[in-house]
């Protein structure tokens, strides 16, 4: 206020001093007065607003205090209600637990009473049992006394003591049981023989049916066809130098005779004979025949045959399903491809024996791989029997032991021709399979003269017995059918006669497999109606 008065006084002095701006001063004063009036008005308005705000704030505070008090009361009421509710629930739970405890206590009390009753019953039963035991003991004593008196009476009546009577009864029983045992053993033996014979026939027939084999087509002599007879002279060469070169390089003899358009290769070694055959066929096809060319063709043929030997050995191993065969044995097996026995290829024969042995071993529940291995290797000695001294069995045993074959395999090789007694089932199977493979129709070939002699020998042996009317060798000598005179040989004598003829055939002839002796007896009554 003081400041404004000072300003106004300054303005008044200035205005008087100037003197010329009275109107302007007047206007300024009027403005100042209006301004001051406005300030006062705003001040009043502000003071009124402040007072109004203070009243509102006081009202809000009072309202908040009332609401807080009300919320506090509500919370207290809710808390009291919750406490009351919890108290009621806890009282209820306590009552339930007390009731449960009371029920359990009642049950326990009932169980105790039941146990007391059971104990009382057991005690009563024990007393009864004790009385019963005394009665039983008294009766047993009476029984023992009675038994003793009975024994004494029996001893007086029989004249035997107790020990003597026991010995007599045991001796009688032992004799009776021994007789029954002998009868039973005889019955079981006959039954087992019949079943074993039937089982063996079924086993062998099953094995034979499952093995399909070709008939013999190999020979022991190789023949090379020539385009014309002039080729024979070229093969012989000047002063025989070509034929000497061939025989020297192959170790095989060339037979050049009057046979038209053919030459024969002869030698004990089938592998060398095959090498010579291949070389000769190539020389004949090529037409250039001289010592250098002969040597070249023989070397090529030798390499081809060695490859064929290896391939045939591997084929045999693969087809028989064997594992772990030494490579040298594989080569020896391949050499059997060129080896024949009575016209039968030895490698094919060995594979047949392996298949038959494996099938029969499977039927008997024996390891079929061991049986197949023994069957395949049983004739391994024949691969080098023309090079090593000894029988093919001895050579085969040495080869098997050399290449670490098991003793079971060695024994089967050693026993397959009966040189030693067969000690294992595998050896017996190899024997049977070897006989089956060699004896089947078409397996082996013999010359006509030996064949006829063998048939005549069969008929001669059969006709040598009294009561034989006629005999016929049939089935390629595997059966002899004999007609007997019914007036000299009855039905019972036929069985004995057949056995005697079979025994004589076994003693006087060598043959593969078995020969069936079939006796026929017939009575005929003939009449004519006129």
TORTORMAR-211859 format. One record per residue (C-alpha): residue in one letter; x, y, z. Coordinates in steps of 0.2 Angstrom, whole numbers, plus 5000, padded with zeros to 4 digits. Layout:
N
AXYZ;...
This chain:
530
X500050005000;X501450115004;X502250074988;X500750124978;X500550294988;X502350334984;X502150294966;X500550404966;X501550544974;X502950534962;X501650544948;X500850694955;X502450784957;X502950744939;X501250794933;X501350964941;X503050984935;X502650944917;X501051044918;X500550994901;X499850814904;X498450844915;X497250744905;X498450604903;X498750604922;X496850604925;X496650454914;X498050364922;X497350394939;X495750334934;X496550174928;X497450154943;X495950174954;X495050044943;X496549924945;X496549944964;X494649914964;X494949754954;X496249694965;X495149714980;X493749624971;X494849484967;X495549474985;X493749464991;X493349334979;X494949234984;X494649255002;X492849194999;X493549044989;X494749005002;X493449005016;X492348905005;X493848775002;X494148765021;X492348725024;X492348595011;X493948525017;X493248515035;X491748435028;X492748305018;X493748275034;X492248245044;X491448135031;X493048035030;X493148015049;X491247955049;X491647835035;X493247775044;X492247755060;X490847655051;X492147545042;X492947515059;X491347465067;X490847345052;X492647265053;X492447235071;X490747165068;X491347045054;X492846995065;X491746955080;X490646855068;X492146765061;X492746725078;X491046665083;X490946555068;X492646475070;X492346445089;X490746355084;X491646245071;X493046205083;X491746155096;X490846045083;X492545965078;X493045935096;X491345855099;X491545745084;X493245685089;X492645645106;X491245545099;X492445455087;X493645415102;X492145355112;X491645235098;X493445175096;X493545145115;X491945045114;X492544935100;X494144905109;X493244855124;X492144735114;X493744655106;X494444635123;X492944545129;X492944435114;X494744395116;X494444355134;X493044235129;X494144155116;X495544125128;X494344045140;X493643935126;X495443885121;X495843845139;X494343725140;X494843645124;X496643615130;X495843525145;X494843415134;X496343385123;X497343335137;X496043215143;X495843145125;X497743115124;X497743015140;X496342915133;X497242885116;X498842835125;X497942715135;X497142635120;X498842635111;X499642545126;X498142415124;X498442405106;X500342375108;X499942235121;X498642155109;X499942175094;X501242085104;X500141945109;X499541925091;X501441915085;X501741785099;X500241685093;X500741695074;X502541645079;X501841495088;X500641445074;X501841475059;X503441415067;X504341575061;X505041715071;X504641895066;X506341915056;X506141745048;X504341785042;X504941955035;X506441875026;X505241745018;X503941875013;X505341985005;X506141844996;X504441784989;X504041964984;X505741994976;X505541834965;X503841884959;X504442064955;X505941994946;X504841894935;X503642034932;X505142154928;X505842024916;X504142014907;X503942204907;X505642224900;X505342104886;X503742194882;X504642364882;X506042304872;X504942224858;X503942384858;X505442494857;X506142394843;X504542404833;X504442594836;X506242624833;X506142524816;X504542624811;X505342784817;X506942744807;X505942704791;X504942864792;X506542964796;X507442894781;X506042904769;X505643084774;X507543134772;X507543044755;X505943134749;X506743304753;X508343274743;X508243284725;X509743214715;X510243194697;X510743024690;X512442984685;X513143064669;X515043074673;X516342944666;X518042904671;X518742934654;X518743094644;X518343094625;X518743244614;X517743264598;X518743304582;X518043394566;X518943264555;X520243124556;X521543234548;X521643324565;X522343164573;X523943184563;X524143374568;X523843324586;X525243194584;X526443314575;X528043284567;X528943134574;X527643144588;X528243304596;X526443374599;X525743224608;X527343214618;X527243394623;X525343374628;X525743214638;X527243294647;X526343454652;X524643374657;X525243204664;X523843124654;X523942984641;X523143024624;X522442864616;X522242894597;X521542734589;X520342694575;X518842784583;X518242904570;X518343094574;X518843064593;X520343044604;X520242974622;X521143054637;X521642934650;X522342964668;X522142934686;X522043114691;X520343184686;X520943364688;X522343344676;X521243244664;X520043394664;X521443514661;X522043414646;X520243404640;X519943584640;X521643624632;X521343494618;X519643564614;X520343734613;X521843674602;X520643584591;X519543744589;X521043854586;X521943744574;X523643804578;X524443654586;X526343664591;X527343644607;X527243834612;X525443844608;X525143684618;X526043754633;X525043914632;X523343824631;X523743704645;X524243854657;X522643944653;X521643784655;X522443754672;X522043924678;X520243894672;X520143734681;X520843804697;X519443944697;X518143814694;X518843704708;X518743864720;X516943904714;X516343724716;X517043714733;X516243884738;X514543824730;X514543664741;X514843764756;X513543894752;X512243764747;X512543654763;X512443814774;X514143784783;X515243914791;X517043914797;X517743794784;X519643814781;X520043884763;X521143734760;X519743614763;X518643724751;X519843684738;X519943504741;X518043494740;X518143584724;X519343444717;X517943324721;X516943394707;X518043304695;X518143144705;X516943004702;X516642834711;X515742704701;X515242844690;X514442944704;X515143124706;X515943124723;X515543314726;X513743284723;X513743124733;X514543224748;X513243354747;X511843224746;X512543144762;X512643314770;X510843354766;X510243184772;X511243184788;X510643364792;X508843324789;X508843164800;X509843254813;X508443394814;X507143254815;X508143184830;X508343344839;X510243344836;X511243494829;X511043484810;X512543594806;X513743464814;X512943324804;X512943424788;X514843464791;X515243274794;X514243224779;X515043344767;X516843304773;X516643114775;X517443084757;X518643224758;X520143104757;X519643054739;X520143224733;X522043174735;X521942984736;X522842964719;X524343074726;X524443014744;X524642834750;X523242754761;X521442734760;X520242884757;X519642864775;X521442874783;X521843024771;X520243104776;X520543084795;X522243164792;X521543314783;X520243344795;X521443344810;X522743444800;X521443584798;X520743584816;X519043494813;X518243434829;X518443254835;X516543224831;X516943264813;X518543154813;X517643014821;X516143024808;X517443014794;X518342874802;X516742764805;X515742804789;X516242634781;X516342534797;X518242534799;X517942584817;X516342564827;X515242714827;X515242794844;X514142944841;X512342974833;X513143094820;X514342954814;X512842834813;X511842964803;X513342984791;X513442794788;X511542784784;X511642944773;X513142874764;X512242704761;X510642794755;X511542904743;X512642764735;X511142644734;X509842744726;X509342704709;X510442784696;X511742844708;X513142724703;X513542634687;X514542474684;X514942384668;X513742264660;X514842114664;X514942144683;X513142184683;X512642024675;X513841924687;X513142004702;X511341964697;X511841784692;X512741764709;X511141814718;X510141684709;X511441554712;X511441584730;X509541574731;X509441414721;X510741324732;X509541304746;X508341154747;X506541184743;X506841334731;X505941304715;X506541464706;X507341634709;X507341804700;X508541944704;X507542114701;X507642294705;X509442304698;X510042174710;X509242254726;X507942124728;X507841934725;X506141854723;X506141664727;X504841544723;X504841394736;X504041224734;X502441224746;X502641034749;X504441054756;X504341224764;X502941274776;X502441444782;X503541434798;X505041374788;X504941514776;X505541644789;X507041534794;X507441504775;X507341684771;X508541724786;X509841594780;X509841654762;X510141834768;X511541774779;X512341684764;X512141834753;X513041944766;X514441824768;X514741794749;X514441964741;X514942144741;X513542264737;X513042444741;X511542464752;X510442314755;X509642174746;X507842114750;X507541934751;X505741894746;X505041714747;X503441664739;X502441504743;X500841464734;X499641314733;X498541304718;X497041184716;X496541164697;X495141064690;X494141074674;X492241064671;X491840954657;
